Amino acid sequence: MIRMIEDPAELAGEDITGKYILRKLNYHWFAYGKAAIVTACKGTILHLDREETVYSERWSRRAYTGSGKRYPGGICPISAVACVCDTPDDVNAVIQLDVEAQDEFYQLIAKTEAKVRALAASSGENQFLEAAE
C-alpha cells in the first residue's frame, strides 16, 4: 500500500517502522528517488536504513528488491515524510512516476528553448538571440 502523507502528525513511528519512506527535500517531495527503511522512531526522529539497489529489467533502472544489503541511513524528522510504502514494488512504482515526470519536464524545457530560438530568429534582433543562449 502507498500512503501519501499530508499531515505528518497523523503518523506514529510504530506504524511506519519496517516500511519504506520517501522524504520531502528541498521542495521536491520524492527525495530524488532515495527511499529509506524506518528501523526505529524516538519521539519525532526516525532512524533509517538504506537498501542497496540492483538493476531491474522490469523497471529498466536500479530498483529496490527488499533483499538488498542494508546499511545505516541516518535520521530524519517524522515531519519530512512525504510517502509511506509497504513493499519494494510500491516504492519502485512511485519512483517510476518521478522518472516519467522528469522526462516530461526536460521535453517541456526543450520545447520552450525551441520557441525562444524561433522568436529570436524571426525578430532579427540580437537581444532575443542572446537571451536564448
Secondary structure, 3 states (H helix, E strand, C coil): CEEECCCHHHCCHHHHCCCEEEECECCECCHHHCCEEEEEEECCEEEEEEECCEEECCCCEEECCCCCCEEEEEEEEHHHEEEEECCHHHHHHHHHHHHHHHHHHHHHHHHHHHHHHHHHHHHCCHHHHHHHC
